[in-house]
Amino acid sequence: MYGEIKKFRSDLGIGVIRAEDGRAYRFEGSDIRNRFEELEGKEVHFELGELKARDIIVLAGSPWSAFGSIGL
């Protein structure tokens, strides 16, 4: 599913994604597969698990950023 990160509290490690279906889903920062400094406003692709977003990939920057840091 696709959506946009509407809110992220780095101090708590939680946020909210507004999905393409119009619903809001909570997520934990540890479910983001590639890291960015500023998350709010970023488009993402994610899976749903127990009404929470998981396996989140931020769709910004180079396509290779989806793989995160691989020690290059």
mmCIF file of the N, C-alpha and C atoms, coordinates in Angstrom:
data_MODEL
# 
_entry.id   MODEL 
# 
loop_
_atom_site.group_PDB 
_atom_site.id 
_atom_site.type_symbol 
_atom_site.label_atom_id 
_atom_site.label_alt_id 
_atom_site.label_comp_id 
_atom_site.label_asym_id 
_atom_site.label_entity_id 
_atom_site.label_seq_id 
_atom_site.pdbx_PDB_ins_code 
_atom_site.Cartn_x 
_atom_site.Cartn_y 
_atom_site.Cartn_z 
_atom_site.occupancy 
_atom_site.B_iso_or_equiv 
_atom_site.pdbx_formal_charge 
_atom_site.auth_seq_id 
_atom_site.auth_comp_id 
_atom_site.auth_asym_id 
_atom_site.auth_atom_id 
_atom_site.pdbx_PDB_model_num 
ATOM 1   N N  . MET A 1 1  ? 0.839  -1.158 0.000  1.00 0.00 ? 1  MET A N  1 
ATOM 2   C CA . MET A 1 1  ? 0.000  0.000  0.000  1.00 0.00 ? 1  MET A CA 1 
ATOM 3   C C  . MET A 1 1  ? 0.896  1.237  0.000  1.00 0.00 ? 1  MET A C  1 
ATOM 4   N N  . TYR A 1 2  ? 0.400  2.326  -0.559 1.00 0.00 ? 2  TYR A N  1 
ATOM 5   C CA . TYR A 1 2  ? 1.154  3.581  -0.602 1.00 0.00 ? 2  TYR A CA 1 
ATOM 6   C C  . TYR A 1 2  ? 0.521  4.607  0.315  1.00 0.00 ? 2  TYR A C  1 
ATOM 7   N N  . GLY A 1 3  ? 1.325  5.561  0.785  1.00 0.00 ? 3  GLY A N  1 
ATOM 8   C CA . GLY A 1 3  ? 0.816  6.621  1.638  1.00 0.00 ? 3  GLY A CA 1 
ATOM 9   C C  . GLY A 1 3  ? 1.874  7.688  1.859  1.00 0.00 ? 3  GLY A C  1 
ATOM 10  N N  . GLU A 1 4  ? 1.588  8.561  2.820  1.00 0.00 ? 4  GLU A N  1 
ATOM 11  C CA . GLU A 1 4  ? 2.490  9.660  3.161  1.00 0.00 ? 4  GLU A CA 1 
ATOM 12  C C  . GLU A 1 4  ? 2.605  9.748  4.678  1.00 0.00 ? 4  GLU A C  1 
ATOM 13  N N  . ILE A 1 5  ? 3.826  9.947  5.155  1.00 0.00 ? 5  ILE A N  1 
ATOM 14  C CA . ILE A 1 5  ? 4.036  10.108 6.588  1.00 0.00 ? 5  ILE A CA 1 
ATOM 15  C C  . ILE A 1 5  ? 3.540  11.498 6.974  1.00 0.00 ? 5  ILE A C  1 
ATOM 16  N N  . LYS A 1 6  ? 2.518  11.536 7.812  1.00 0.00 ? 6  LYS A N  1 
ATOM 17  C CA . LYS A 1 6  ? 1.932  12.800 8.238  1.00 0.00 ? 6  LYS A CA 1 
ATOM 18  C C  . LYS A 1 6  ? 2.549  13.312 9.529  1.00 0.00 ? 6  LYS A C  1 
ATOM 19  N N  . LYS A 1 7  ? 2.974  12.406 10.381 1.00 0.00 ? 7  LYS A N  1 
ATOM 20  C CA . LYS A 1 7  ? 3.536  12.801 11.667 1.00 0.00 ? 7  LYS A CA 1 
ATOM 21  C C  . LYS A 1 7  ? 4.532  11.750 12.106 1.00 0.00 ? 7  LYS A C  1 
ATOM 22  N N  . PHE A 1 8  ? 5.669  12.208 12.662 1.00 0.00 ? 8  PHE A N  1 
ATOM 23  C CA . PHE A 1 8  ? 6.620  11.275 13.247 1.00 0.00 ? 8  PHE A CA 1 
ATOM 24  C C  . PHE A 1 8  ? 7.248  11.925 14.463 1.00 0.00 ? 8  PHE A C  1 
ATOM 25  N N  . ARG A 1 9  ? 7.164  11.259 15.600 1.00 0.00 ? 9  ARG A N  1 
ATOM 26  C CA . ARG A 1 9  ? 7.772  11.737 16.838 1.00 0.00 ? 9  ARG A CA 1 
ATOM 27  C C  . ARG A 1 9  ? 9.038  10.931 17.081 1.00 0.00 ? 9  ARG A C  1 
ATOM 28  N N  . SER A 1 10 ? 10.184 11.526 16.752 1.00 0.00 ? 10 SER A N  1 
ATOM 29  C CA . SER A 1 10 ? 11.449 10.812 16.908 1.00 0.00 ? 10 SER A CA 1 
ATOM 30  C C  . SER A 1 10 ? 11.752 10.524 18.375 1.00 0.00 ? 10 SER A C  1 
ATOM 31  N N  . ASP A 1 11 ? 11.269 11.383 19.287 1.00 0.00 ? 11 ASP A N  1 
ATOM 32  C CA . ASP A 1 11 ? 11.515 11.142 20.704 1.00 0.00 ? 11 ASP A CA 1 
ATOM 33  C C  . ASP A 1 11 ? 10.776 9.910  21.219 1.00 0.00 ? 11 ASP A C  1 
ATOM 34  N N  . LEU A 1 12 ? 9.644  9.576  20.588 1.00 0.00 ? 12 LEU A N  1 
ATOM 35  C CA . LEU A 1 12 ? 8.874  8.385  20.975 1.00 0.00 ? 12 LEU A CA 1 
ATOM 36  C C  . LEU A 1 12 ? 9.070  7.219  20.005 1.00 0.00 ? 12 LEU A C  1 
ATOM 37  N N  . GLY A 1 13 ? 9.581  7.528  18.807 1.00 0.00 ? 13 GLY A N  1 
ATOM 38  C CA . GLY A 1 13 ? 9.794  6.483  17.806 1.00 0.00 ? 13 GLY A CA 1 
ATOM 39  C C  . GLY A 1 13 ? 8.520  5.979  17.162 1.00 0.00 ? 13 GLY A C  1 
ATOM 40  N N  . ILE A 1 14 ? 7.466  6.826  17.120 1.00 0.00 ? 14 ILE A N  1 
ATOM 41  C CA . ILE A 1 14 ? 6.204  6.423  16.507 1.00 0.00 ? 14 ILE A CA 1 
ATOM 42  C C  . ILE A 1 14 ? 5.712  7.509  15.553 1.00 0.00 ? 14 ILE A C  1 
ATOM 43  N N  . GLY A 1 15 ? 4.841  7.108  14.624 1.00 0.00 ? 15 GLY A N  1 
ATOM 44  C CA . GLY A 1 15 ? 4.303  8.064  13.670 1.00 0.00 ? 15 GLY A CA 1 
ATOM 45  C C  . GLY A 1 15 ? 2.996  7.595  13.077 1.00 0.00 ? 15 GLY A C  1 
ATOM 46  N N  . VAL A 1 16 ? 2.504  8.400  12.119 1.00 0.00 ? 16 VAL A N  1 
ATOM 47  C CA . VAL A 1 16 ? 1.233  8.122  11.458 1.00 0.00 ? 16 VAL A CA 1 
ATOM 48  C C  . VAL A 1 16 ? 1.410  8.287  9.956  1.00 0.00 ? 16 VAL A C  1 
ATOM 49  N N  . ILE A 1 17 ? 0.901  7.304  9.218  1.00 0.00 ? 17 ILE A N  1 
ATOM 50  C CA . ILE A 1 17 ? 0.885  7.354  7.751  1.00 0.00 ? 17 ILE A CA 1 
ATOM 51  C C  . ILE A 1 17 ? -0.556 7.515  7.297  1.00 0.00 ? 17 ILE A C  1 
ATOM 52  N N  . ARG A 1 18 ? -0.800 8.472  6.394  1.00 0.00 ? 18 ARG A N  1 
ATOM 53  C CA . ARG A 1 18 ? -2.108 8.600  5.742  1.00 0.00 ? 18 ARG A CA 1 
ATOM 54  C C  . ARG A 1 18 ? -2.002 7.806  4.453  1.00 0.00 ? 18 ARG A C  1 
ATOM 55  N N  . ALA A 1 19 ? -2.775 6.731  4.345  1.00 0.00 ? 19 ALA A N  1 
ATOM 56  C CA . ALA A 1 19 ? -2.684 5.798  3.218  1.00 0.00 ? 19 ALA A CA 1 
ATOM 57  C C  . ALA A 1 19 ? -3.561 6.235  2.053  1.00 0.00 ? 19 ALA A C  1 
ATOM 58  N N  . GLU A 1 20 ? -3.326 5.610  0.912  1.00 0.00 ? 20 GLU A N  1 
ATOM 59  C CA . GLU A 1 20 ? -4.091 5.911  -0.298 1.00 0.00 ? 20 GLU A CA 1 
ATOM 60  C C  . GLU A 1 20 ? -5.568 5.569  -0.142 1.00 0.00 ? 20 GLU A C  1 
ATOM 61  N N  . ASP A 1 21 ? -5.912 4.716  0.824  1.00 0.00 ? 21 ASP A N  1 
ATOM 62  C CA . ASP A 1 21 ? -7.314 4.385  1.064  1.00 0.00 ? 21 ASP A CA 1 
ATOM 63  C C  . ASP A 1 21 ? -7.996 5.408  1.977  1.00 0.00 ? 21 ASP A C  1 
ATOM 64  N N  . GLY A 1 22 ? -7.258 6.468  2.382  1.00 0.00 ? 22 GLY A N  1 
ATOM 65  C CA . GLY A 1 22 ? -7.814 7.525  3.210  1.00 0.00 ? 22 GLY A CA 1 
ATOM 66  C C  . GLY A 1 22 ? -7.711 7.287  4.701  1.00 0.00 ? 22 GLY A C  1 
ATOM 67  N N  . ARG A 1 23 ? -7.273 6.104  5.086  1.00 0.00 ? 23 ARG A N  1 
ATOM 68  C CA . ARG A 1 23 ? -7.154 5.779  6.510  1.00 0.00 ? 23 ARG A CA 1 
ATOM 69  C C  . ARG A 1 23 ? -5.776 6.158  7.042  1.00 0.00 ? 23 ARG A C  1 
ATOM 70  N N  . ALA A 1 24 ? -5.705 6.323  8.345  1.00 0.00 ? 24 ALA A N  1 
ATOM 71  C CA . ALA A 1 24 ? -4.440 6.613  9.019  1.00 0.00 ? 24 ALA A CA 1 
ATOM 72  C C  . ALA A 1 24 ? -3.972 5.356  9.744  1.00 0.00 ? 24 ALA A C  1 
ATOM 73  N N  . TYR A 1 25 ? -2.692 5.056  9.604  1.00 0.00 ? 25 TYR A N  1 
ATOM 74  C CA . TYR A 1 25 ? -2.110 3.878  10.251 1.00 0.00 ? 25 TYR A CA 1 
ATOM 75  C C  . TYR A 1 25 ? -0.906 4.303  11.074 1.00 0.00 ? 25 TYR A C  1 
ATOM 76  N N  . ARG A 1 26 ? -0.839 3.816  12.284 1.00 0.00 ? 26 ARG A N  1 
ATOM 77  C CA . ARG A 1 26 ? 0.325  4.071  13.137 1.00 0.00 ? 26 ARG A CA 1 
ATOM 78  C C  . ARG A 1 26 ? 1.473  3.168  12.717 1.00 0.00 ? 26 ARG A C  1 
ATOM 79  N N  . PHE A 1 27 ? 2.682  3.616  13.056 1.00 0.00 ? 27 PHE A N  1 
ATOM 80  C CA . PHE A 1 27 ? 3.857  2.788  12.793 1.00 0.00 ? 27 PHE A CA 1 
ATOM 81  C C  . PHE A 1 27 ? 4.935  3.104  13.814 1.00 0.00 ? 27 PHE A C  1 
ATOM 82  N N  . GLU A 1 28 ? 5.864  2.201  13.915 1.00 0.00 ? 28 GLU A N  1 
ATOM 83  C CA . GLU A 1 28 ? 7.036  2.389  14.767 1.00 0.00 ? 28 GLU A CA 1 
ATOM 84  C C  . GLU A 1 28 ? 8.233  2.665  13.885 1.00 0.00 ? 28 GLU A C  1 
ATOM 85  N N  . GLY A 1 29 ? 9.113  3.540  14.340 1.00 0.00 ? 29 GLY A N  1 
ATOM 86  C CA . GLY A 1 29 ? 10.291 3.901  13.570 1.00 0.00 ? 29 GLY A CA 1 
ATOM 87  C C  . GLY A 1 29 ? 11.142 2.709  13.184 1.00 0.00 ? 29 GLY A C  1 
ATOM 88  N N  . SER A 1 30 ? 11.130 1.673  14.004 1.00 0.00 ? 30 SER A N  1 
ATOM 89  C CA . SER A 1 30 ? 11.929 0.474  13.715 1.00 0.00 ? 30 SER A CA 1 
ATOM 90  C C  . SER A 1 30 ? 11.403 -0.295 12.500 1.00 0.00 ? 30 SER A C  1 
ATOM 91  N N  . ASP A 1 31 ? 10.173 0.022  12.033 1.00 0.00 ? 31 ASP A N  1 
ATOM 92  C CA . ASP A 1 31 ? 9.609  -0.640 10.855 1.00 0.00 ? 31 ASP A CA 1 
ATOM 93  C C  . ASP A 1 31 ? 10.015 0.027  9.542  1.00 0.00 ? 31 ASP A C  1 
ATOM 94  N N  . ILE A 1 32 ? 10.781 1.123  9.618  1.00 0.00 ? 32 ILE A N  1 
ATOM 95  C CA . ILE A 1 32 ? 11.261 1.794  8.404  1.00 0.00 ? 32 ILE A CA 1 
ATOM 96  C C  . ILE A 1 32 ? 12.528 1.092  7.941  1.00 0.00 ? 32 ILE A C  1 
ATOM 97  N N  . ARG A 1 33 ? 12.525 0.627  6.700  1.00 0.00 ? 33 ARG A N  1 
ATOM 98  C CA . ARG A 1 33 ? 13.640 -0.168 6.177  1.00 0.00 ? 33 ARG A CA 1 
ATOM 99  C C  . ARG A 1 33 ? 14.804 0.676  5.663  1.00 0.00 ? 33 ARG A C  1 
ATOM 100 N N  . ASN A 1 34 ? 14.549 1.912  5.271  1.00 0.00 ? 34 ASN A N  1 
ATOM 101 C CA . ASN A 1 34 ? 15.625 2.812  4.849  1.00 0.00 ? 34 ASN A CA 1 
ATOM 102 C C  . ASN A 1 34 ? 15.443 4.121  5.611  1.00 0.00 ? 34 ASN A C  1 
ATOM 103 N N  . ARG A 1 35 ? 16.510 4.697  6.075  1.00 0.00 ? 35 ARG A N  1 
ATOM 104 C CA . ARG A 1 35 ? 16.439 5.829  7.000  1.00 0.00 ? 35 ARG A CA 1 
ATOM 105 C C  . ARG A 1 35 ? 16.623 7.172  6.303  1.00 0.00 ? 35 ARG A C  1 
ATOM 106 N N  . PHE A 1 36 ? 15.869 8.140  6.780  1.00 0.00 ? 36 PHE A N  1 
ATOM 107 C CA . PHE A 1 36 ? 15.973 9.524  6.340  1.00 0.00 ? 36 PHE A CA 1 
ATOM 108 C C  . PHE A 1 36 ? 15.903 10.405 7.571  1.00 0.00 ? 36 PHE A C  1 
ATOM 109 N N  . GLU A 1 37 ? 16.557 11.561 7.503  1.00 0.00 ? 37 GLU A N  1 
ATOM 110 C CA . GLU A 1 37 ? 16.542 12.487 8.630  1.00 0.00 ? 37 GLU A CA 1 
ATOM 111 C C  . GLU A 1 37 ? 15.142 13.038 8.872  1.00 0.00 ? 37 GLU A C  1 
ATOM 112 N N  . GLU A 1 38 ? 14.522 13.572 7.840  1.00 0.00 ? 38 GLU A N  1 
ATOM 113 C CA . GLU A 1 38 ? 13.194 14.173 7.959  1.00 0.00 ? 38 GLU A CA 1 
ATOM 114 C C  . GLU A 1 38 ? 12.174 13.247 7.316  1.00 0.00 ? 38 GLU A C  1 
ATOM 115 N N  . LEU A 1 39 ? 11.266 12.701 8.103  1.00 0.00 ? 39 LEU A N  1 
ATOM 116 C CA . LEU A 1 39 ? 10.305 11.731 7.587  1.00 0.00 ? 39 LEU A CA 1 
ATOM 117 C C  . LEU A 1 39 ? 8.955  12.338 7.225  1.00 0.00 ? 39 LEU A C  1 
ATOM 118 N N  . GLU A 1 40 ? 8.545  13.377 7.926  1.00 0.00 ? 40 GLU A N  1 
ATOM 119 C CA . GLU A 1 40 ? 7.221  13.954 7.663  1.00 0.00 ? 40 GLU A CA 1 
ATOM 120 C C  . GLU A 1 40 ? 7.131  14.471 6.232  1.00 0.00 ? 40 GLU A C  1 
ATOM 121 N N  . GLY A 1 41 ? 6.039  14.101 5.563  1.00 0.00 ? 41 GLY A N  1 
ATOM 122 C CA . GLY A 1 41 ? 5.813  14.518 4.190  1.00 0.00 ? 41 GLY A CA 1 
ATOM 123 C C  . GLY A 1 41 ? 6.370  13.560 3.148  1.00 0.00 ? 41 GLY A C  1 
ATOM 124 N N  . LYS A 1 42 ? 7.119  12.552 3.573  1.00 0.00 ? 42 LYS A N  1 
ATOM 125 C CA . LYS A 1 42 ? 7.703  11.590 2.631  1.00 0.00 ? 42 LYS A CA 1 
ATOM 126 C C  . LYS A 1 42 ? 6.662  10.563 2.205  1.00 0.00 ? 42 LYS A C  1 
ATOM 127 N N  . GLU A 1 43 ? 6.688  10.229 0.909  1.00 0.00 ? 43 GLU A N  1 
ATOM 128 C CA . GLU A 1 43 ? 5.831  9.161  0.405  1.00 0.00 ? 43 GLU A CA 1 
ATOM 129 C C  . GLU A 1 43 ? 6.473  7.820  0.740  1.00 0.00 ? 43 GLU A C  1 
ATOM 130 N N  . VAL A 1 44 ? 5.627  6.830  1.034  1.00 0.00 ? 44 VAL A N  1 
ATOM 131 C CA . VAL A 1 44 ? 6.121  5.526  1.456  1.00 0.00 ? 44 VAL A CA 1 
ATOM 132 C C  . VAL A 1 44 ? 5.302  4.403  0.827  1.00 0.00 ? 44 VAL A C  1 
ATOM 133 N N  . HIS A 1 45 ? 5.910  3.244  0.797  1.00 0.00 ? 45 HIS A N  1 
ATOM 134 C CA . HIS A 1 45 ? 5.208  2.002  0.477  1.00 0.00 ? 45 HIS A CA 1 
ATOM 135 C C  . HIS A 1 45 ? 5.317  1.146  1.739  1.00 0.00 ? 45 HIS A C  1 
ATOM 136 N N  . PHE A 1 46 ? 4.220  0.462  2.109  1.00 0.00 ? 46 PHE A N  1 
ATOM 137 C CA . PHE A 1 46 ? 4.235  -0.334 3.333  1.00 0.00 ? 46 PHE A CA 1 
ATOM 138 C C  . PHE A 1 46 ? 3.250  -1.492 3.237  1.00 0.00 ? 46 PHE A C  1 
ATOM 139 N N  . GLU A 1 47 ? 3.400  -2.409 4.168  1.00 0.00 ? 47 GLU A N  1 
ATOM 140 C CA . GLU A 1 47 ? 2.499  -3.542 4.327  1.00 0.00 ? 47 GLU A CA 1 
ATOM 141 C C  . GLU A 1 47 ? 1.677  -3.307 5.591  1.00 0.00 ? 47 GLU A C  1 
ATOM 142 N N  . LEU A 1 48 ? 0.510  -3.915 5.653  1.00 0.00 ? 48 LEU A N  1 
ATOM 143 C CA . LEU A 1 48 ? -0.311 -3.826 6.857  1.00 0.00 ? 48 LEU A CA 1 
ATOM 144 C C  . LEU A 1 48 ? -0.147 -5.086 7.685  1.00 0.00 ? 48 LEU A C  1 
ATOM 145 N N  . GLY A 1 49 ? -0.050 -4.894 8.980  1.00 0.00 ? 49 GLY A N  1 
ATOM 146 C CA . GLY A 1 49 ? 0.017  -6.012 9.908  1.00 0.00 ? 49 GLY A CA 1 
ATOM 147 C C  . GLY A 1 49 ? -0.691 -5.643 11.187 1.00 0.00 ? 49 GLY A C  1 
ATOM 148 N N  . GLU A 1 50 ? -1.790 -6.293 11.495 1.00 0.00 ? 50 GLU A N  1 
ATOM 149 C CA . GLU A 1 50 ? -2.557 -6.023 12.703 1.00 0.00 ? 50 GLU A CA 1 
ATOM 150 C C  . GLU A 1 50 ? -2.912 -4.545 12.851 1.00 0.00 ? 50 GLU A C  1 
ATOM 151 N N  . LEU A 1 51 ? -3.402 -3.953 11.758 1.00 0.00 ? 51 LEU A N  1 
ATOM 152 C CA . LEU A 1 51 ? -3.846 -2.557 11.701 1.00 0.00 ? 51 LEU A CA 1 
ATOM 153 C C  . LEU A 1 51 ? -2.723 -1.540 11.908 1.00 0.00 ? 51 LEU A C  1 
ATOM 154 N N  . LYS A 1 52 ? -1.471 -1.972 11.776 1.00 0.00 ? 52 LYS A N  1 
ATOM 155 C CA . LYS A 1 52 ? -0.334 -1.075 11.843 1.00 0.00 ? 52 LYS A CA 1 
ATOM 156 C C  . LYS A 1 52 ? 0.478  -1.206 10.564 1.00 0.00 ? 52 LYS A C  1 
ATOM 157 N N  . ALA A 1 53 ? 1.125  -0.121 10.180 1.00 0.00 ? 53 ALA A N  1 
ATOM 158 C CA . ALA A 1 53 ? 2.017  -0.167 9.029  1.00 0.00 ? 53 ALA A CA 1 
ATOM 159 C C  . ALA A 1 53 ? 3.322  -0.856 9.430  1.00 0.00 ? 53 ALA A C  1 
ATOM 160 N N  . ARG A 1 54 ? 3.857  -1.684 8.532  1.00 0.00 ? 54 ARG A N  1 
ATOM 161 C CA . ARG A 1 54 ? 5.135  -2.348 8.790  1.00 0.00 ? 54 ARG A CA 1 
ATOM 162 C C  . ARG A 1 54 ? 5.870  -2.501 7.469  1.00 0.00 ? 54 ARG A C  1 
ATOM 163 N N  . ASP A 1 55 ? 7.132  -2.875 7.527  1.00 0.00 ? 55 ASP A N  1 
ATOM 164 C CA . ASP A 1 55 ? 7.967  -3.019 6.326  1.00 0.00 ? 55 ASP A CA 1 
ATOM 165 C C  . ASP A 1 55 ? 7.853  -1.776 5.441  1.00 0.00 ? 55 ASP A C  1 
ATOM 166 N N  . ILE A 1 56 ? 8.128  -0.619 6.029  1.00 0.00 ? 56 ILE A N  1 
ATOM 167 C CA . ILE A 1 56 ? 7.959  0.673  5.371  1.00 0.00 ? 56 ILE A CA 1 
ATOM 168 C C  . ILE A 1 56 ? 9.207  1.028  4.573  1.00 0.00 ? 56 ILE A C  1 
ATOM 169 N N  . ILE A 1 57 ? 9.007  1.421  3.319  1.00 0.00 ? 57 ILE A N  1 
ATOM 170 C CA . ILE A 1 57 ? 10.096 1.895  2.469  1.00 0.00 ? 57 ILE A CA 1 
ATOM 171 C C  . ILE A 1 57 ? 9.785  3.330  2.074  1.00 0.00 ? 57 ILE A C  1 
ATOM 172 N N  . VAL A 1 58 ? 10.701 4.248  2.412  1.00 0.00 ? 58 VAL A N  1 
ATOM 173 C CA . VAL A 1 58 ? 10.546 5.651  2.050  1.00 0.00 ? 58 VAL A CA 1 
ATOM 174 C C  . VAL A 1 58 ? 10.883 5.798  0.574  1.00 0.00 ? 58 VAL A C  1 
ATOM 175 N N  . LEU A 1 59 ? 9.980  6.414  -0.188 1.00 0.00 ? 59 LEU A N  1 
ATOM 176 C CA . LEU A 1 59 ? 10.149 6.572  -1.632 1.00 0.00 ? 59 LEU A CA 1 
ATOM 177 C C  . LEU A 1 59 ? 10.701 7.955  -1.936 1.00 0.00 ? 59 LEU A C  1 
ATOM 178 N N  . ALA A 1 60 ? 11.981 8.163  -1.640 1.00 0.00 ? 60 ALA A N  1 
ATOM 179 C CA . ALA A 1 60 ? 12.635 9.445  -1.881 1.00 0.00 ? 60 ALA A CA 1 
ATOM 180 C C  . ALA A 1 60 ? 14.103 9.200  -2.177 1.00 0.00 ? 60 ALA A C  1 
ATOM 181 N N  . GLY A 1 61 ? 14.688 10.079 -2.957 1.00 0.00 ? 61 GLY A N  1 
ATOM 182 C CA . GLY A 1 61 ? 16.105 9.956  -3.259 1.00 0.00 ? 61 GLY A CA 1 
ATOM 183 C C  . GLY A 1 61 ? 16.371 8.879  -4.294 1.00 0.00 ? 61 GLY A C  1 
ATOM 184 N N  . SER A 1 62 ? 17.541 8.339  -4.253 1.00 0.00 ? 62 SER A N  1 
ATOM 185 C CA . SER A 1 62 ? 17.966 7.308  -5.184 1.00 0.00 ? 62 SER A CA 1 
ATOM 186 C C  . SER A 1 62 ? 17.177 6.024  -4.962 1.00 0.00 ? 62 SER A C  1 
ATOM 187 N N  . PRO A 1 63 ? 16.853 5.294  -6.031 1.00 0.00 ? 63 PRO A N  1 
ATOM 188 C CA . PRO A 1 63 ? 16.178 4.011  -5.845 1.00 0.00 ? 63 PRO A CA 1 
ATOM 189 C C  . PRO A 1 63 ? 16.994 3.045  -4.981 1.00 0.00 ? 63 PRO A C  1 
ATOM 190 N N  . TRP A 1 64 ? 18.314 3.211  -4.955 1.00 0.00 ? 64 TRP A N  1 
ATOM 191 C CA . TRP A 1 64 ? 19.166 2.331  -4.169 1.00 0.00 ? 64 TRP A CA 1 
ATOM 192 C C  . TRP A 1 64 ? 18.998 2.565  -2.682 1.00 0.00 ? 64 TRP A C  1 
ATOM 193 N N  . SER A 1 65 ? 18.434 3.718  -2.287 1.00 0.00 ? 65 SER A N  1 
ATOM 194 C CA . SER A 1 65 ? 18.244 3.983  -0.857 1.00 0.00 ? 65 SER A CA 1 
ATOM 195 C C  . SER A 1 65 ? 17.258 3.017  -0.228 1.00 0.00 ? 65 SER A C  1 
ATOM 196 N N  . ALA A 1 66 ? 16.426 2.381  -1.033 1.00 0.00 ? 66 ALA A N  1 
ATOM 197 C CA . ALA A 1 66 ? 15.476 1.396  -0.504 1.00 0.00 ? 66 ALA A CA 1 
ATOM 198 C C  . ALA A 1 66 ? 16.195 0.209  0.124  1.00 0.00 ? 66 ALA A C  1 
ATOM 199 N N  . PHE A 1 67 ? 17.448 -0.002 -0.252 1.00 0.00 ? 67 PHE A N  1 
ATOM 200 C CA . PHE A 1 67 ? 18.214 -1.128 0.288  1.00 0.00 ? 67 PHE A CA 1 
ATOM 201 C C  . PHE A 1 67 ? 18.957 -0.760 1.557  1.00 0.00 ? 67 PHE A C  1 
ATOM 202 N N  . GLY A 1 68 ? 18.893 0.516  1.943  1.00 0.00 ? 68 GLY A N  1 
ATOM 203 C CA . GLY A 1 68 ? 19.572 0.963  3.155  1.00 0.00 ? 68 GLY A CA 1 
ATOM 204 C C  . GLY A 1 68 ? 21.073 0.913  2.993  1.00 0.00 ? 68 GLY A C  1 
ATOM 205 N N  . SER A 1 69 ? 21.762 0.982  4.083  1.00 0.00 ? 69 SER A N  1 
ATOM 206 C CA . SER A 1 69 ? 23.220 0.941  4.073  1.00 0.00 ? 69 SER A CA 1 
ATOM 207 C C  . SER A 1 69 ? 23.676 -0.514 3.994  1.00 0.00 ? 69 SER A C  1 
ATOM 208 N N  . ILE A 1 70 ? 24.440 -0.830 2.960  1.00 0.00 ? 70 ILE A N  1 
ATOM 209 C CA . ILE A 1 70 ? 24.916 -2.208 2.794  1.00 0.00 ? 70 ILE A CA 1 
ATOM 210 C C  . ILE A 1 70 ? 26.429 -2.291 2.897  1.00 0.00 ? 70 ILE A C  1 
ATOM 211 N N  . GLY A 1 71 ? 27.009 -1.255 3.511  1.00 0.00 ? 71 GLY A N  1 
ATOM 212 C CA . GLY A 1 71 ? 28.438 -1.293 3.758  1.00 0.00 ? 71 GLY A CA 1 
ATOM 213 C C  . GLY A 1 71 ? 29.317 -1.024 2.539  1.00 0.00 ? 71 GLY A C  1 
ATOM 214 N N  . LEU A 1 72 ? 28.863 -0.193 1.647  1.00 0.00 ? 72 LEU A N  1 
ATOM 215 C CA . LEU A 1 72 ? 29.687 0.148  0.480  1.00 0.00 ? 72 LEU A CA 1 
ATOM 216 C C  . LEU A 1 72 ? 30.686 1.209  0.811  1.00 0.00 ? 72 LEU A C  1 
# 
